[in-house]
Amino acid sequence: MEKCTKNGIDTSDLYYDFDLPGDAYPFGDAEGMDWVPDDWKPPKKGDPKFLPTRMLGQLTMRNQLYDVTIKAQEQGVDVSDVLIPFVDEDGNACDPKYDSNQKRYVEIRKRLGM
């Protein structure tokens, strides 16, 4: 997380930006759902959306993408067609070739000959 902050990488999408009221269950009424842990509470604003392992993976990939992008800029490799927004201003999904950070990372590495 510190490296993301240092590199100016936005991580706000990894945390909830809203509160669910009281004991609201996000997938409908929790009555009769015995599999829900007794101590379960709805997420509150600022709570992580993922468990620690997946969160680490998300942060690691974003930092690796940042590092390889800087390397591409230093070598003069154009990657502007890869680093496009995930959705356009109308909310439509971007090119599926680059719809994840992993796909973007692999494409930039290919262009760098890595």
C-alpha positions, 0 to 999 in steps of 0.5 A: 500500500505504501508503494502505491501511495508513493507511486500515486496509484489510486486504490480507492476502488479496493475499498467500500465507498458506502455503508450498508445500514444495520444488519442488511445483507447485500444479496437479499434477506439473510433470514434462513441463511444459516451459512452467514457467520453469526458475527457477520456485519455489513461492510462500512465505508473504508472497509476492504472489498477483498481478503488480504491475499487478493488485496496483496495481489491487486496492489502488487499488479498495480505496482508492477504495471506502474514499474513497467510503464515507467520503463516503457516511457524511459525506452520511448515505447508508446503504450498509450493504446494499452493504458486506456480507461476501463470504461469510456465516458458513456460507461461502455467497456473498453477493448477486451484485449486490455480489460485487466491490469494483467493483460496490460502488463503482459502487452507492455512487457511484450513491447519491451521484449521482456 
